């Protein structure tokens, strides 16, 4: 059976490859810092399910020390010159989008098809993780299509992954770390504290008030945490489950889906989501590092209002 752990191994292999390529790049003055950082990241994927929790925590602390004390750097070497990239773009035109579009196409198809596939009477894919595994298969399919179309050197994917990861730096791992932090908050009972404070200071006696508190709270907590995955377990345990679902009989599926979308509205408005909002400004060399956030705030507020209206309209039906 294909499990989510196999996807982790795939990510570990990619991170290990990035570490290896960094270690061999003599043009990068911080190549060993990068190699150690991405190498430790690879270990968390390859052995994270078998390591003790304490050991995994030590790996994360070591990564923080490497990124903060040793710092990370970028290579000056490029896999292709600007002229080569321009020539490739002119040759392929809009067909360059085919590999990228392959990923969602295969993911969507796999989400429906893989559920029913069996080998020897057993499911081919873990039924609980079909979508995530389908996404991994979609990424592999997109890679294969790109390699067949463009015919780059065999190690080009590793070199390009290294270039992108080194450009983004430590912010590339923020979503995973913040999601883990959200799980820790939920285990520590932060959701109950949020529920107590909300019930003490907010008028939550109506279904509408519960929905507004949940959606706006998801956005605000996401702005603090930097990631909706970190805010979700806390706000759902504190507001969503006890109020929207239990007290007012709301649909948990609709609540969870729209709640996550509400959290993503907060992602658009916070510098804590550095990999989404600060890194693009740095890569584009914008004079204002908060320019991306400022441009996104009006859209984020409109989407938050729309999500609140959608949840109230459908969650209690």
HUHUDA-V17350 format. One record per residue. RES is the residue in one small letter. SS is DSSP state (H for helix, E for strand, - for the rest). OMEGA is omega in whole degrees, 0 to 359 (999 if undefined). Layout:
RES,SS,OMEGA / RES,SS,OMEGA
//
This chain:
x,-,176 / x,E,182 / x,-,180 / x,H,179 / x,H,177 / x,H,175 / x,H,177 / x,H,178 / x,H,179 / x,H,177 / x,H,178 / x,H,178 / x,H,178 / x,H,180 / x,H,177 / x,H,177 / x,H,177 / x,H,178 / x,H,181 / x,H,180 / x,H,178 / x,H,183 / x,H,182 / x,-,184 / x,-,183 / x,-,181 / x,-,181 / x,-,182 / x,-,179 / x,-,185 / x,H,182 / x,H,174 / x,H,179 / x,H,182 / x,H,179 / x,H,182 / x,H,182 / x,H,175 / x,H,176 / x,H,177 / x,H,178 / x,H,181 / x,H,180 / x,H,178 / x,H,186 / x,H,186 / x,-,185 / x,-,182 / x,-,181 / x,-,180 / x,-,171 / x,-,180 / x,H,180 / x,H,180 / x,H,178 / x,H,178 / x,H,178 / x,H,177 / x,H,180 / x,H,179 / x,H,178 / x,H,177 / x,H,179 / x,H,180 / x,H,179 / x,H,183 / x,H,185 / x,H,182 / x,H,181 / x,H,182 / x,-,177 / x,-,181 / x,-,181 / x,-,177 / x,-,174 / x,-,182 / x,-,176 / x,-,181 / x,-,178 / x,-,176 / x,-,178 / x,H,180 / x,H,179 / x,H,179 / x,H,179 / x,H,180 / x,H,178 / x,H,180 / x,H,180 / x,H,181 / x,H,187 / x,H,179 / x,H,182 / x,H,177 / x,H,176 / x,H,180 / x,H,184 / x,H,178 / x,H,180 / x,H,181 / x,H,177 / x,H,184 / x,H,179 / x,H,180 / x,H,179 / x,H,179 / x,H,180 / x,H,179 / x,H,181 / x,H,180 / x,H,180 / x,H,188 / x,H,187 / x,-,181 / x,-,187 / x,-,182 / x,-,179 / x,E,176 / x,E,182 / x,-,179 / x,-,179 / x,E,179 / x,E,177 / x,-,184 / x,E,176 / x,-,184 / x,H,182 / x,H,186 / x,H,186 / x,H,184 / x,H,181 / x,H,179 / x,H,177 / x,H,178 / x,H,178 / x,H,177 / x,H,177 / x,H,178 / x,H,178 / x,H,179 / x,H,178 / x,H,177 / x,H,180 / x,H,180 / x,H,179 / x,H,180 / x,H,180 / x,H,180 / x,H,192 / x,H,179 / x,-,178 / x,-,173 / x,-,186 / x,-,182 / x,-,181 / x,H,179 / x,H,179 / x,H,180 / x,H,179 / x,H,175 / x,H,178 / x,H,181 / x,H,181 / x,H,181 / x,H,179 / x,H,178 / x,H,180 / x,H,178 / x,H,184 / x,H,182 / x,H,180 / x,H,183 / x,H,182 / x,H,182 / x,H,181 / x,H,182 / x,H,180 / x,H,175 / x,H,177 / x,H,178 / x,H,177 / x,H,177 / x,H,178 / x,H,178 / x,H,180 / x,H,179 / x,H,180 / x,H,177 / x,-,179 / x,H,178 / x,H,179 / x,H,177 / x,H,177 / x,H,180 / x,H,180 / x,H,179 / x,H,181 / x,H,181 / x,H,181 / x,H,188 / x,H,182 / x,-,177 / x,-,185 / x,-,183 / x,-,181 / x,-,178 / x,H,180 / x,H,180 / x,H,179 / x,H,180 / x,H,180 / x,H,179 / x,H,182 / x,H,183 / x,H,179 / x,H,178 / x,H,176 / x,H,181 / x,H,182 / x,H,181 / x,H,176 / x,H,178 / x,H,179 / x,H,185 / x,H,180 / x,-,184 / x,-,180 / x,H,179 / x,H,177 / x,H,181 / x,H,188 / x,H,182 / x,H,181 / x,H,183 / x,H,180 / x,H,178 / x,H,184 / x,H,185 / x,H,188 / x,H,185 / x,H,183 / x,H,184 / x,H,186 / x,H,184 / x,H,187 / x,H,185 / x,H,186 / x,-,174 / x,-,180 / x,-,179 / x,-,186 / x,H,181 / x,H,179 / x,H,180 / x,H,183 / x,H,183 / x,H,182 / x,H,177 / x,H,177 / x,H,178 / x,H,177 / x,H,177 / x,H,179 / x,H,175 / x,H,176 / x,H,178 / x,H,182 / x,-,189 / x,-,185 / x,-,174 / x,-,177 / x,-,175 / x,-,190 / x,H,183 / x,H,178 / x,H,193 / x,H,183 / x,-,181 / x,H,178 / x,H,178 / x,H,178 / x,H,180 / x,H,179 / x,-,179 / x,-,177 / x,-,181 / x,-,179 / x,-,183 / x,-,179 / x,-,184 / x,H,181 / x,H,180 / x,H,181 / x,H,180 / x,H,185 / x,H,187 / x,H,180 / x,H,179 / x,H,181 / x,H,180 / x,H,178 / x,H,179 / x,H,179 / x,H,177 / x,H,179 / x,H,179 / x,H,178 / x,H,179 / x,H,180 / x,H,180 / x,H,180 / x,H,182 / x,H,189 / x,H,189 / x,-,182 / x,-,181 / x,-,999
//
